[in-house]
């Protein structure tokens, strides 16, 4: 059984990845985000949206953030969506 993964842990790991990117670390985050879907579907979609933005995939970022907002339309989730859009050059 996979222990419940905490959303904040993902943010720490993503920030570590951004400091020193490597493919192994990115794949581990993606794998754990898939496992997160069992416990926190909205959180998993948010992580997928953030990861898509980091990888430059606008379509996947939008799709995942929209799924996230359909499940949990909070200020924090909207802020993260805008941050991803900004990272992808979609905001002036």
Order of alpha helices (4+ residues) and beta strands (2+ residues): alpha-alpha-alpha-alpha-alpha
